[in-house]
Amino acid sequence: MNTTTGAVGASRPRLEGQDKVTGRARYAADVPVPGLLFGAPVLSTVSHGRIPRSTRRRPGPCPA
């Protein structure tokens, strides 16, 4: 251990740990953003399949 600072090699308490394990911590994904658009990927059920045609239609309702 470093006698000057006393921090090298010593355990330090994690101040944010209690909030994380109890679910009280706020992350960037938890912050609501007004007007944010959502998207959902549509995956193929056939590998290397061909797309014979594509249609353009209005999107469905936005999930809240």
SVG drawing of the C-alpha trace seen along z (x, -y; Angstrom):
<svg xmlns="http://www.w3.org/2000/svg" viewBox="-52 -16 56 36">
<polyline fill="none" stroke="black" stroke-width="0.4" points="0.0,0.0 1.2,-3.5 1.8,-5.3 1.4,-8.7 -2.2,-8.4 -3.4,-5.2 -5.6,-4.5 -3.3,-2.2 -4.4,1.4 -7.2,0.5 -10.8,1.3 -13.1,-1.7 -16.8,-1.7 -19.0,-1.8 -21.3,-4.7 -23.7,-3.9 -23.9,-0.1 -26.9,-0.3 -29.0,-2.2 -28.1,0.3 -29.0,3.4 -32.3,2.0 -33.4,0.7 -33.4,-3.0 -30.5,-3.9 -31.5,-5.9 -29.9,-5.1 -30.1,-6.9 -32.6,-4.4 -34.9,-5.2 -35.3,-8.9 -38.4,-9.6 -37.8,-11.7 -40.9,-13.5 -41.4,-12.7 -38.9,-9.8 -39.6,-7.4 -39.5,-3.6 -38.5,-1.0 -38.8,2.7 -36.6,5.0 -38.4,7.5 -36.3,10.5 -36.6,13.1 -37.7,16.6 -35.8,17.9 -32.1,17.5 -30.8,16.0 -34.5,15.7 -35.5,13.4 -37.9,10.5 -40.3,10.7 -41.9,7.3 -42.2,4.6 -45.2,2.6 -45.3,-0.8 -47.9,-1.3 -48.5,-3.6 -46.9,-2.6 -49.1,-1.2 -49.7,-2.8 -46.7,-3.9 -46.1,-1.8 -46.3,-3.9"/>
</svg>
